[in-house]
Amino acid sequence: MIIDCHVHLGEGEEAVEERLAAADAIGIDRLVVFSGRGGGDGNEDVLKAFQAHPDRFIPFGWFRLGRDEPTLIDELAERGFKGIKFIRPDSAYNDLRYFPTYERCAERNLVGLFHTGIVGRRDAHQFLDVDTERMKPIKLDRVMRRFTEWPVVIAHMGNPWHDEAAMMLRWHHNLHSDLSGSTLKYRSPEYLRSLLWWGEDETYKDKFGRVAFEKIVFGTDVAPGTMQEVYDDYQRLFDAIELDADVRAKVMGGTMAGLLGMKA
């Protein structure tokens, strides 16, 4: 099973069909989808798409840290959402005021998907108090040490703080990362291999005996027209570093299926 763990749904039925058509052309079986516009209306769109295509979409709710109440997590879980997307917090991810939200996610086994690293610039950001510093990978260290069994994925491997993100992946067994964004465009396979080095030697395997690339998951985070390009970028990386077939399968869907409690 191939799972794309990072898909902004878009608005309207046409957007839904475009994403399904792109996935079909590539051979992607399931798509983790969340709103591209945030807030309650966006969550409703995601839930509607999931209900129409439950065999293809995996719904993640959009939660605004510092604005939404933690009880929203309970509501989203009860309505069928399988994970929560976090981005553009009002303060750093490690703010203790956010811990009741994280605690609810962990208790409900909702996968956390955190944007990490630089965030795209939009005109509206001058009114939204957006600050990339709050979303550096290291800002999740305090969180992962507290919630040791909560399945979490960081988006973009902390771009451009890839080294910081890689060390977080090494030390936190329940933390994973996709390589969406521009990482696969300007970082070489050799560079990524140098960061994700551990596990080939028994001395440096993690507590579950995994190699580093078993902490990586497939995600596109692009419009339907360029999903194939991102898919191809992943394959070029695998070929360049001669990644074992079983680990490739885990990156492309097996690991994410496990985080979601699904059969790969």
C-alpha positions as CSV (number, residue, x, y, z in Angstrom):
1,M,0.0,0.0,0.0
2,I,1.3,3.5,-0.9
3,I,0.1,6.3,1.4
4,D,0.7,9.9,0.7
5,C,0.8,11.4,4.2
6,H,0.6,15.1,3.2
7,V,-2.2,16.3,1.0
8,H,-4.0,19.6,1.2
9,L,-7.5,18.8,0.0
10,G,-8.5,22.0,-1.8
11,E,-12.0,23.3,-2.1
12,G,-15.0,21.7,-3.9
13,E,-15.7,18.4,-5.5
14,E,-13.5,19.2,-8.5
15,A,-10.5,19.4,-6.1
16,V,-11.4,16.1,-4.6
17,E,-11.6,14.4,-8.1
18,E,-8.3,16.0,-9.2
19,R,-6.4,14.5,-6.2
20,L,-8.0,11.1,-6.7
21,A,-7.1,11.2,-10.4
22,A,-3.5,12.2,-9.7
23,A,-3.2,9.4,-7.1
24,D,-4.6,6.9,-9.5
25,A,-2.1,7.8,-12.2
26,I,0.8,7.4,-9.8
27,G,-0.5,4.3,-8.0
28,I,-1.1,6.0,-4.6
29,D,-3.7,4.0,-2.7
30,R,-4.6,6.3,0.2
31,L,-4.2,10.0,0.9
32,V,-3.9,11.7,4.3
33,V,-6.0,14.9,3.6
34,F,-6.5,18.0,5.6
35,S,-7.8,21.5,4.9
36,G,-5.7,24.0,3.0
37,R,-7.5,26.9,4.5
38,G,-7.8,25.8,8.2
39,G,-10.6,26.3,10.6
40,G,-14.0,24.6,11.0
41,D,-15.2,25.0,7.4
42,G,-12.0,23.3,6.2
43,N,-12.5,20.4,8.6
44,E,-16.1,19.9,7.3
45,D,-14.8,19.7,3.7
46,V,-12.3,17.0,4.7
47,L,-14.9,15.0,6.6
48,K,-17.3,15.2,3.6
49,A,-14.6,14.0,1.2
50,F,-13.7,11.1,3.5
51,Q,-17.4,10.1,3.8
52,A,-17.7,10.1,0.0
53,H,-14.4,8.1,-0.5
54,P,-13.6,6.2,2.8
55,D,-11.4,3.7,1.0
56,R,-9.1,6.5,-0.4
57,F,-9.0,9.4,2.1
58,I,-7.6,9.4,5.6
59,P,-9.0,12.5,7.3
60,F,-6.8,14.8,9.5
61,G,-8.3,17.7,11.4
62,W,-6.9,21.2,11.3
63,F,-6.2,22.6,14.8
64,R,-5.1,26.2,15.5
65,L,-2.7,26.1,18.5
66,G,-3.4,29.1,20.7
67,R,-6.8,29.7,19.3
68,D,-8.8,26.5,19.4
69,E,-9.8,24.9,22.7
70,P,-8.3,21.5,23.5
71,T,-11.8,20.0,23.7
72,L,-11.9,20.3,19.9
73,I,-9.6,17.3,19.7
74,D,-12.2,15.2,21.4
75,E,-14.8,16.4,19.0
76,L,-12.6,15.7,15.9
77,A,-11.8,12.2,17.2
78,E,-15.4,11.3,17.8
79,R,-16.3,12.5,14.2
80,G,-13.8,10.1,12.6
81,F,-10.6,12.1,12.1
82,K,-7.5,10.0,12.4
83,G,-4.9,12.7,13.0
84,I,-4.3,16.4,13.5
85,K,-2.4,19.0,11.5
86,F,-0.5,21.8,13.3
87,I,1.0,24.8,11.7
88,R,1.6,28.5,12.5
89,P,1.2,28.4,16.3
90,D,0.8,31.6,18.3
91,S,3.9,30.6,20.4
92,A,6.5,27.8,20.0
93,Y,5.3,24.2,19.8
94,N,6.9,23.5,23.2
95,D,4.7,26.0,25.0
96,L,3.2,24.2,28.1
97,R,-0.2,25.8,27.3
98,Y,-0.4,23.5,24.3
99,F,0.2,20.3,26.3
100,P,-3.5,19.6,27.1
101,T,-4.1,19.5,23.4
102,Y,-1.2,17.1,22.8
103,E,-2.4,15.0,25.7
104,R,-5.8,14.6,24.2
105,C,-4.2,13.6,20.8
106,A,-2.0,11.0,22.6
107,E,-4.9,9.6,24.5
108,R,-7.0,9.3,21.4
109,N,-4.1,7.9,19.4
110,L,-4.5,10.7,16.8
111,V,-1.4,11.0,14.7
112,G,0.2,14.5,15.1
113,L,1.4,16.1,11.8
114,F,3.5,19.2,12.6
115,H,4.8,21.6,10.0
116,T,8.4,22.2,10.8
117,G,10.9,24.6,9.3
118,I,10.4,27.6,7.0
119,V,6.8,28.3,6.2
120,G,5.7,29.8,2.8
121,R,5.1,33.5,2.9
122,R,1.6,34.9,2.2
123,D,0.3,38.4,2.1
124,A,-2.1,37.7,5.0
125,H,0.8,36.7,7.2
126,Q,1.4,40.3,8.2
127,F,-1.9,40.1,10.1
128,L,-1.4,36.6,11.5
129,D,1.8,36.9,13.5
130,V,3.6,34.1,11.7
131,D,7.1,33.2,12.9
132,T,9.1,30.2,11.6
133,E,11.2,30.2,14.8
134,R,8.3,28.7,16.6
135,M,8.2,25.7,14.3
136,K,11.9,24.6,14.4
137,P,12.2,20.8,14.9
138,I,13.9,21.3,18.3
139,K,10.7,23.0,19.5
140,L,9.2,19.5,19.6
141,D,11.9,18.0,21.8
142,R,10.1,18.9,25.0
143,V,6.9,17.5,23.6
144,M,8.3,14.2,22.5
145,R,10.0,13.6,25.9
146,R,6.6,14.0,27.6
147,F,4.4,12.1,25.2
148,T,6.6,9.1,24.5
149,E,4.0,6.9,22.8
150,W,2.2,9.5,20.7
151,P,2.8,8.9,17.0
152,V,4.1,12.1,15.4
153,V,5.2,13.1,11.9
154,I,7.1,16.3,11.2
155,A,6.6,17.7,7.7
156,H,9.6,18.8,5.5
157,M,12.2,17.3,7.9
158,G,12.6,20.8,9.4
159,N,13.8,22.5,6.2
160,P,16.3,24.0,6.3
161,W,17.2,22.6,9.8
162,H,17.6,19.1,8.5
163,D,20.5,18.2,10.8
164,E,18.4,19.2,13.8
165,A,15.4,17.2,12.6
166,A,17.6,14.1,11.9
167,M,18.9,14.0,15.5
168,M,15.3,14.4,16.8
169,L,14.4,11.4,14.6
170,R,17.2,9.4,16.0
171,W,16.4,9.9,19.7
172,H,12.6,9.9,19.7
173,H,11.4,6.5,18.6
174,N,7.8,7.8,18.0
175,L,8.9,10.7,15.7
176,H,8.9,10.4,11.9
177,S,9.3,12.8,9.0
178,D,8.3,13.3,5.4
179,L,10.5,14.8,2.8
180,S,8.0,17.1,1.2
181,G,8.7,20.7,0.3
182,S,12.0,21.6,-1.4
183,T,14.2,19.3,0.5
184,L,14.5,16.7,-2.3
185,K,15.2,19.5,-4.8
186,Y,18.2,21.1,-3.3
187,R,19.6,18.5,-0.9
188,S,21.6,15.7,-2.5
189,P,21.0,12.0,-1.7
190,E,24.5,11.9,-0.2
191,Y,23.6,14.7,2.1
192,L,20.4,13.0,3.3
193,R,22.3,9.7,3.7
194,S,24.9,11.4,5.8
195,L,22.2,12.7,8.2
196,L,20.2,9.5,8.3
197,W,23.1,7.3,8.9
198,W,22.3,5.2,11.9
199,G,21.1,1.6,12.1
200,E,23.3,-0.1,9.5
201,D,25.6,-1.0,12.4
202,E,23.9,-2.9,15.2
203,T,25.5,-0.6,17.7
204,Y,23.4,2.3,16.5
205,K,20.0,0.8,15.8
206,D,17.1,2.3,17.7
207,K,15.2,0.6,20.5
208,F,13.2,-1.3,17.9
209,G,16.1,-2.3,15.7
210,R,15.2,0.1,12.9
211,V,17.5,1.8,10.4
212,A,17.2,5.6,10.0
213,F,15.1,5.5,6.8
214,E,12.4,3.6,8.6
215,K,11.6,6.9,10.3
216,I,10.9,8.5,6.9
217,V,7.4,8.6,5.3
218,F,6.2,9.5,1.8
219,G,4.4,12.8,1.5
220,T,3.9,15.2,-1.5
221,D,2.3,18.5,-0.2
222,V,1.8,19.8,-3.8
223,A,-0.9,20.4,-6.3
224,P,-2.2,17.4,-8.1
225,G,-0.3,18.3,-11.3
226,T,3.1,17.9,-9.6
227,M,2.5,14.9,-7.3
228,Q,4.1,12.6,-9.9
229,E,7.3,14.8,-9.7
230,V,7.5,14.4,-6.0
231,Y,7.0,10.7,-6.2
232,D,9.8,10.5,-8.7
233,D,12.1,12.5,-6.4
234,Y,11.6,9.9,-3.7
235,Q,12.4,7.1,-6.1
236,R,15.6,8.9,-7.3
237,L,16.7,9.2,-3.7
238,F,16.1,5.5,-3.1
239,D,18.0,4.5,-6.2
240,A,20.9,6.8,-5.5
241,I,21.5,5.4,-2.0
242,E,20.5,1.9,-3.0
243,L,17.8,1.6,-0.3
244,D,16.7,-1.9,0.4
245,A,13.3,-2.8,-1.1
246,D,11.7,-3.6,2.3
247,V,12.7,-0.2,3.6
248,R,11.4,1.5,0.5
249,A,8.1,-0.2,1.0
250,K,8.0,1.1,4.6
251,V,8.7,4.7,3.5
252,M,6.1,4.6,0.8
253,G,3.3,3.3,3.1
254,G,4.2,0.6,5.5
255,T,5.4,2.9,8.3
256,M,2.5,5.3,8.0
257,A,0.0,2.5,7.9
258,G,1.5,1.3,11.2
259,L,1.2,4.8,12.8
260,L,-2.5,4.8,11.7
261,G,-3.2,1.3,13.0
262,M,-3.9,0.1,9.4
263,K,-2.7,-3.0,7.6
264,A,-0.1,-2.1,5.0
